[in-house]
Amino acid sequence: MSIIKKDFLKQILITHKHPVNALFHLIGIGFIVLGLWLHNIPWITVGIILPCMGTFYALSHKTKNIKKCWYDQLIKLYLSKIQIPFHITGYLLLIISLWQNDLLLLLIAVLIKIIGYIVVYSHEGKNLGVLFYFLVPKRSYKIIKKSIKK
């Protein structure tokens, strides 16, 4: 991936931290999921248009007050070359499972995405506890962290 493409992708991923863009993506993804599940093409179209509108809004209204958060670490995972096959496979299975109303295939798609994150973390030699932090609610994470220290 060239430097220009990587910088552009990073800029697009950073716009996801903008609250308006996050809201548009949340609503848009809901429309896409329901549209795929119910085979409703207009809902899928609206679901695709809403995140695009949110991204364009975030790119045109850059704010410097957005704090660093866990999403910054997730951006690094998305830019990893190792993650690309897991993302593509996971998203394709996700779309197929929603269209066919297949919950088992949906579970497999989510597991492939999680395995992708684990592979990237283990390949980069990072602590898997940080990844676990993304997957488990904060309260449970604190309890588990205390039990590991003992």
Phi, psi and omega in degrees: 000128183288166182296319181297313181295320181294319178295320179295316179297319179296320179296318178296317180294325179293328179295341180292345178281345179292131186300321180294317179296319178299319179295314179299320179293319180299313179292318181296317179294324175299317177297318180296314181297312179295320179297319177292318182294321183263002181059045182251100185296319178299323178293322177296319179297314178298321179295331177279323182291320183300311177297326177296318177298318179297319179294316178297322177297314181294324178291327181275338180242071181289130177243139181264358184269003180284124183283158174289142181213187181300337183295332178299320178290327179292327177299319179298324178292320181294331181276357180285135180292332180293328186286336188303311179298324179293319178297310182299312180297315180298315180292320178297315177296325178297313180297314180297318182294323178291320181293323182268000181057044184251105183289328179294317178294326176296317178297319178296319179298316179294319178296322177297319177297317180294319178298323177301316178296318180296318179298315180296316180296317181288327179292323180276359177072025181269164180288126179290347177297328178293319177295319178301327179299325179290327189269340185243141177303153186303320182297315179295323181297319180296320179295316180294320181298319178295320181291329179289322180295330182287000000 
